């Protein structure tokens, strides 16, 4: 009964791994095919997220009490400034996001490399290392060329990172399914 439960969990986990791999891969393709549209869409989306976060901080500060209202109001003001800059001048927001994206890619690459060393005993964990190394290099390239001469270059780097991540997750999901099916045949 326990192996059947593990099989269900593996199927559920790999199903979500497949879905996330496809979504990340498609986002990578969109970032490469429509770089400026993708950049402006991300800037606008983040602008609206900052507005909602600012409102949430204000509401929480008012609801929580007077001692914390000032801190939450300050955070809400910072979020509001970020939202206004992203929504009013999305190109400036995209230039600033280019640096943030580079730093995020470097951090993601380092985390994935560390994750590989935690999972290196598992079959096909090498894909996590490959993805981590590719992501780290792309992040370094993005930061080294900041401010970008062309906004599209950052989106190409992000697109390549997303495609790399999507492929590595897809291969990892296939590997998990293969290992699980061979283990169930043995038992």
N, C-alpha and C positions, 0 to 999 in steps of 0.2 A: 504494500500500500504506500510505503514511504517513497519508493522509486517512482511510482505513478505520480505522486504529488510533486516530486522533484522534476519530472518530465513536464508537468503542467507549468511549473514555475519557469523552467528553461524556455519552453515554447512562448510563454507570455513575455519574458525578458527579451528573447531574440526577436520577437515580433516588433516590440517597441524599438529595439536597436535597428532593425530594418527600416522602420518608418522614420526614425530620426536620421538615419544615414541618407535616405532619399531626400528628405526635407533639406538637410544641410547641403547635399550635392546640388539640388535644384537652386538653392540660394546662391551657391558658388557660381553656377552657370549664369544666373541672372546678373550677378555682380560683374561678370566679365562681359556679357552681351550688352547690358544696359548700365554702364558704369556711372554716368552722371545721374540718371534717373534713380538708380539704386541709392546713390549717395544722398541725393536730395530727399528721397523717401525716408531713409534712415534718420536724417536730420529732423525732418518734420515729425516723424514718429517719436523720436526722443524729446523733441520740444513739447509735444502733448503729454508725454509721460512725466516730464518735469512739472508741468502745470498740475496734473493730478496728484503728484507727490507733494507739491507745495500746499495744495488744498488739504490733503490728508494730514500733513504736519500741523497746519493751522487748526483743523478740527480736533486733532488729538491734543494739541496744546491747550485749547479752550476747554475741552472736556476733562483733561487730566488735572488741571488746577493752575493757580496763578504762579506758583514757583517755577514752573517749566514752560509757561507760555512764551516768555522772552526768547528762550533757546529755540523753541519750535518755530517762532516767528522769524528768527534769524535764518534758520535753515530754509524756511519757506521763501524768504526773500532771495536767498542765493539760488534756490531752484527756479524762482520766477525770473531772475536775471538770465539764467541759463536758457530757460524756455523762450524768453523774448529774443535773445541773441540767435537762437536756432531757428525760430519761426520768422523773424524779421529779415535776417540776413543768413539764409541757409548755406551760402557758399563759404562764408567765414566759418560757420559751424562745421562744415565739411573739412576745411583745412585743419581746424583744431582737432576734429575727430580723427584725422589721419595720424596724428601723433598718439592719441589715445589708443587707436587700433594697433599701432605698432607695438606699444607697450603691452597691450593685452595679448597680442600674438606671441611676444617673447615670454610672458608669464605662462600662457597656455602651453607653449613648447616645453618649457622647463618642467611644468607639472606633469605633462604626458611622459617625459623622459623619466622622471622620478616614479611615475606610475608603472612604467615598464619594468623598472628594477624591482618593484613590489610584486609584479605579476610574471616575472621572467621564467618561472617554473612552468607556466601554463603554455600549452601548445599554441602557436600562432600569435603570441604576445608581441612578436617582432614588429607587427603592423602598428602597434602603439608607439614603439620606438621610432619607426620610420616617420609616422605622422608627426611626432614630437620634434624630430630633427628638421623636417620640412617647415613646420610652423615656426620654429625658433629662427631659422634662416630667413624666412619671409618677414618676421617681425623685425629682425635686425636690419634688413634691407629697407623696410618701411621707415624705421627711425633714422637710418643713415641718410635718407633722401628727404628729410623734412626741413623746411616746408617743401611740399612736392611741387615740381615745375608744372606738372599736369595732375589734376585731380583724379584722372582715370587710372594712373599708375597704382595708387593705393587700392583702388577697387579691384584691379587686376590681381594684386597680391592677396587681398582678402578672398577673392574668388578662388584663387589657386589653393589657399589654405582650407577653405570650405570644401572644395572638391577633394583635396587630400584627406580631410577628416571624414567626409562621407564615404570615400572608397575604403579607408582603413576600418571604419565601423562596419561597413557591409561585409568585408572579408572576415572580420572578427565574428560577426553574427553567423556567417556560414560555417566558420571553424567550430563555434560552440555547438551548432546544430549537428555537425558531423561527429564531434566527440561524444555528444549526448546520445546520438543514434547508435554508435558503436558500443557505448557502455551499456545501453539497454539490451542490445543483442547478446552481450556477454553474460549478463545476469539472468 
